[in-house]
Amino acid sequence: MSDAQSTDKAPQWVLVLHGGAGSIPGDTADDIRTGYENGVRQAMEVGVRLLEQGRPAVDVVGEVVVSLENTPIFNAGKGAVFTAAGGHELDACIMDGSNMGSGAVAGAKRIKNPIRAARLVMDNTRHILLAGDGADEFAIANGCEEVDQAYFFTSRRFHALNQFLERNGQPTFDKPAYPLPADVQLEAAEADSPGNTVGCVVLDVHGNLAAATSTGGLNGKMHGRIGDTPIVGAGTYANKFCGASGTGTGEQYMRHTICTKVAWLVEQGQSPEEAVAHCLDDILNPGDGGIIAISADGRVTAQSNTGSMPHAIADSNGRREIGIWFED
């Protein structure tokens, strides 16, 4: 486990993002390693550009997550894992710590960028969470780009599904539960890490915090399963003291309302580093996941108890860090 905490003068803005906790082998092929590094770097650059323009935290976390959703190596948007039924069901949440505004979608199937749908729920409804067909219909009616299920397809995720099904003594699939376009081919590929949920936390120049998280969920999950990502306080949370985004075994994050707990511990005087370490070491089980967090005074941390979590940190003092693995 490792942390990342600023030691410079308090920065005017801070950004931290993750590409999902998991067990990425240290000898991972160079092209996959580079894919993770490029994915988090590109998303970090999106956030830095917006923060340098003075954009509010809630806008920045959304656009950073859109970048990650559009990068197929991550388990969010394009590249999402498969359900046990051979399709994709996506979850996302966004929260504005300045006013506790929040929005989320769960079980979405036809939205290119679920985090955009979550923002629309926050801005355009009196609700917090919309699910299934209702989430799709609302988002599309309000301007979200509609895609069919084949948009989310990757060969690596399909092979990961079949590996999961085979290990559990279930029938495997010859093809997804939806037709693939003629220009999309099922190719031989190494099965991907089952994690790779994405998330971002930002402190902006106005002193406001925001958090956003997006995921395809668990590889081989039951149709209709919803994890922690779209549950305010479990996988995503922000208030005036702290913002946090989690990744890992969603049921555990829901049981313990992990992201709320991180924020509460920071409010009580702990640093983000201490609060996240307590949750990972003393509440969650080894291998359960990772957490990123920022406090209102600009302290930041990214930690995982899984051994790996692609992540990036940036601030107005010039800090730029990218990593994948954590030392024991």
C-alpha positions in Angstrom: 0.0 0.0 0.0 1.2 3.5 -0.7 -0.1 7.0 -0.3 0.4 10.3 -2.1 0.3 13.4 -0.1 1.4 16.9 -0.9 4.3 18.5 1.1 4.4 21.8 -0.7 2.6 25.0 0.3 -1.2 24.6 0.1 -2.1 24.4 -3.6 -4.9 26.5 -5.1 -6.4 23.4 -6.8 -5.8 19.6 -6.5 -6.9 16.7 -8.7 -6.7 12.9 -8.1 -8.1 10.2 -10.2 -8.1 6.4 -10.3 -8.6 3.8 -13.0 -9.7 1.0 -10.6 -8.2 -1.2 -8.0 -7.3 -4.7 -9.0 -4.5 -7.2 -9.4 -2.6 -6.1 -12.4 0.5 -8.3 -12.6 3.9 -6.5 -12.4 4.9 -8.3 -15.6 1.9 -7.0 -17.5 2.6 -6.6 -21.2 4.1 -3.3 -22.2 1.1 -2.3 -24.4 -1.3 -2.9 -21.5 0.9 -1.0 -19.0 1.2 1.8 -21.5 -2.6 1.8 -22.0 -3.2 2.3 -18.3 -0.6 5.0 -18.0 -1.8 6.9 -21.1 -5.4 6.6 -20.0 -4.8 8.2 -16.6 -2.4 10.8 -18.1 -4.9 11.9 -20.7 -7.7 12.2 -18.1 -5.4 14.1 -15.8 -4.5 16.5 -18.6 -8.2 17.1 -19.2 -8.7 18.0 -15.6 -5.6 20.2 -15.4 -6.6 22.2 -18.4 -10.1 22.9 -16.9 -8.8 23.7 -13.5 -6.3 26.2 -14.9 -9.3 27.9 -16.6 -11.0 28.2 -13.2 -13.8 25.7 -13.9 -15.7 24.5 -10.8 -14.8 21.1 -9.3 -18.1 19.5 -10.2 -17.5 20.2 -13.9 -14.0 19.0 -13.8 -14.7 15.6 -12.2 -17.4 15.0 -14.7 -15.1 15.7 -17.7 -12.2 13.7 -16.3 -14.5 10.7 -15.9 -15.8 11.1 -19.4 -12.2 10.8 -20.6 -11.8 7.6 -18.6 -15.2 6.3 -19.8 -14.0 6.8 -23.4 -10.8 4.8 -22.9 -11.5 1.1 -23.5 -8.9 -0.3 -21.1 -11.0 0.8 -18.1 -14.2 -0.8 -16.8 -16.5 2.2 -17.5 -18.3 3.3 -20.6 -16.6 1.7 -23.6 -14.8 -1.4 -22.3 -17.2 -2.1 -19.5 -17.3 -5.7 -18.2 -20.1 -8.2 -19.1 -22.9 -9.3 -17.0 -23.6 -13.1 -16.6 -26.3 -12.6 -19.2 -23.8 -11.4 -21.8 -24.6 -7.7 -21.8 -23.5 -4.5 -20.1 -25.1 -2.5 -17.3 -23.4 0.7 -16.2 -23.5 2.8 -13.0 -22.2 6.3 -12.3 -22.5 9.0 -9.6 -21.4 12.6 -9.2 -21.5 14.8 -6.1 -20.9 18.5 -5.5 -19.5 19.1 -2.1 -20.4 22.8 -2.1 -24.1 22.1 -1.8 -24.4 18.4 -1.4 -26.0 18.1 -4.8 -25.8 14.6 -6.2 -27.0 12.5 -9.1 -26.6 8.9 -10.2 -27.7 6.3 -12.7 -27.6 2.5 -12.3 -28.1 -0.4 -14.7 -27.8 1.9 -17.7 -27.5 0.1 -21.1 -27.8 2.8 -23.8 -25.9 5.8 -22.6 -22.4 6.4 -24.0 -21.3 8.4 -21.0 -23.2 7.4 -17.8 -21.5 10.2 -15.8 -23.1 12.8 -18.0 -26.5 11.1 -17.2 -25.7 11.3 -13.5 -25.0 15.0 -13.8 -28.3 15.5 -15.6 -30.1 13.7 -12.8 -28.4 16.1 -10.3 -29.2 19.2 -12.3 -32.6 18.5 -13.9 -34.6 16.3 -11.4 -35.6 16.3 -7.8 -34.2 12.8 -7.4 -30.7 11.4 -6.8 -30.7 8.0 -8.5 -32.4 6.7 -11.6 -32.1 3.1 -12.7 -32.5 0.8 -15.8 -34.8 1.9 -18.6 -35.9 5.0 -16.7 -32.3 6.2 -16.5 -31.7 5.5 -20.2 -34.9 7.2 -21.3 -34.3 10.3 -19.2 -30.7 10.7 -20.2 -31.4 10.3 -23.9 -34.4 12.7 -23.8 -32.1 15.3 -22.1 -29.3 15.1 -24.7 -27.0 12.2 -23.7 -25.6 10.4 -26.7 -27.4 7.0 -27.2 -25.4 3.9 -28.2 -26.3 0.3 -28.6 -24.7 -2.4 -26.5 -22.1 -3.3 -29.1 -20.4 0.1 -28.4 -19.2 -1.2 -25.0 -17.8 -4.4 -26.4 -14.1 -5.4 -26.2 -12.7 -8.8 -26.8 -10.7 -8.7 -23.6 -13.8 -8.2 -21.5 -15.6 -11.0 -23.4 -12.9 -13.5 -22.7 -12.8 -12.4 -19.0 -16.5 -13.2 -18.8 -16.1 -16.7 -20.3 -13.2 -17.3 -17.9 -15.4 -16.3 -15.0 -18.3 -18.5 -16.2 -16.0 -21.5 -16.7 -14.4 -21.2 -13.3 -17.9 -21.2 -11.8 -19.1 -24.2 -13.8 -21.5 -22.2 -15.9 -22.0 -22.3 -19.7 -19.8 -20.0 -21.7 -20.8 -17.7 -24.6 -19.7 -18.1 -28.2 -20.7 -14.5 -28.8 -22.2 -11.6 -26.8 -26.0 -11.4 -26.1 -26.2 -8.7 -28.8 -25.2 -8.6 -32.5 -21.8 -7.1 -33.3 -21.5 -4.8 -36.3 -19.7 -6.1 -39.3 -16.6 -4.0 -38.6 -16.3 -5.3 -35.0 -14.6 -8.7 -34.7 -14.3 -11.1 -31.7 -10.5 -11.5 -31.5 -8.2 -13.6 -29.5 -7.1 -11.5 -26.5 -5.8 -11.9 -23.0 -8.6 -11.6 -20.4 -8.5 -8.3 -18.7 -8.3 -7.5 -15.0 -11.9 -7.6 -13.6 -11.5 -4.2 -11.8 -10.9 -0.8 -13.4 -13.8 1.2 -12.1 -12.9 4.9 -12.6 -13.2 7.9 -10.4 -12.0 11.5 -9.7 -11.9 13.9 -6.8 -11.1 17.7 -7.2 -10.6 20.7 -5.1 -11.0 23.8 -7.2 -9.7 27.4 -6.9 -12.9 28.4 -5.1 -12.3 25.9 -2.3 -15.0 23.6 -3.4 -14.8 19.8 -3.6 -16.5 17.3 -5.9 -16.3 13.6 -6.6 -17.4 11.3 -9.5 -17.2 7.6 -10.1 -18.3 5.4 -13.1 -18.2 1.6 -13.6 -19.4 -1.4 -15.5 -19.6 -3.3 -12.2 -18.4 -6.8 -11.4 -17.3 -9.1 -14.2 -20.0 -11.8 -14.6 -22.4 -10.0 -12.2 -26.1 -11.0 -12.1 -28.4 -9.1 -14.3 -29.7 -6.2 -12.2 -26.9 -6.1 -9.7 -26.0 -2.6 -8.6 -22.8 -1.9 -6.7 -21.4 0.9 -4.6 -20.5 3.4 -7.4 -24.0 5.0 -7.8 -24.7 4.9 -4.0 -24.0 8.3 -2.4 -21.7 7.7 0.6 -20.6 4.2 -0.5 -18.5 4.6 -3.6 -18.8 8.4 -4.1 -19.0 11.3 -1.6 -18.1 15.0 -1.3 -18.9 17.7 1.3 -17.1 20.8 2.4 -14.5 18.8 4.3 -13.5 16.0 1.9 -14.2 14.3 -1.4 -13.7 10.6 -1.9 -14.1 8.0 -4.7 -13.8 4.2 -4.1 -13.1 1.2 -6.3 -13.3 -2.5 -5.4 -15.7 -5.0 -3.9 -18.9 -2.8 -4.0 -20.8 -4.8 -1.5 -18.2 -4.1 1.1 -18.2 -0.4 0.3 -22.0 -0.3 0.7 -21.9 -2.3 4.0 -19.6 0.2 5.5 -20.5 3.4 3.6 -16.8 3.8 3.0 -16.6 7.2 1.3 -18.8 8.8 3.9 -16.6 7.3 6.6 -13.5 8.8 4.9 -15.1 12.2 4.9 -16.3 12.0 8.5 -12.8 11.0 9.7 -11.4 14.0 7.9 -14.0 16.2 9.4 -12.9 14.9 12.8 -9.4 16.0 12.2 -7.7 13.1 10.4 -5.7 13.6 7.2 -7.0 12.0 4.0 -4.0 9.7 4.2 -5.0 8.5 7.8 -8.7 8.3 7.0 -8.2 6.2 3.9 -5.6 4.0 5.5 -8.0 3.3 8.4 -10.8 2.3 6.1 -8.5 0.0 4.0 -6.6 -1.5 6.9 -9.2 -1.7 9.7 -12.6 -1.9 8.0 -12.3 -3.5 4.6 -10.6 -6.8 4.0 -7.3 -7.2 2.2 -7.8 -7.1 -1.5 -11.2 -5.2 -1.3 -10.1 -2.2 -3.2 -8.8 1.4 -3.2 -9.8 4.9 -2.4 -8.8 8.4 -3.5 -9.5 11.5 -1.4 -8.8 15.2 -1.0 -9.4 17.4 2.0 -10.5 21.1 1.9 -7.0 22.2 2.7 -5.6 20.4 -0.3 -4.1 17.3 1.2 -4.5 14.3 -1.2 -4.1 10.6 -1.1 -4.5 7.6 -3.4 -4.2 4.1 -1.7 -5.1 0.5 -2.5 -4.9 -2.8 -0.6 -5.1 -4.8 -3.9 -1.5 -4.1 -5.0 -2.4 -2.0 -8.0 -4.6 0.9 -9.0 -3.8 3.2 -12.0 -4.0 6.7 -10.6 -2.8 10.3 -11.2 -2.4 13.3 -9.0 -1.9 16.9 -10.1 -2.0 20.3 -8.4 -1.5 24.0 -9.0 2.1 23.8 -7.6 3.2 21.7 -10.6 2.8 18.3 -9.1 2.2 15.6 -11.7 2.3 12.0 -10.7 1.1 8.8 -12.4 1.3 5.3 -11.0 -0.1 1.8 -11.2 1.4 -0.4 -8.5 1.7 0.0 -4.8 4.5 -1.4 -2.6 3.7 -3.6 0.3 
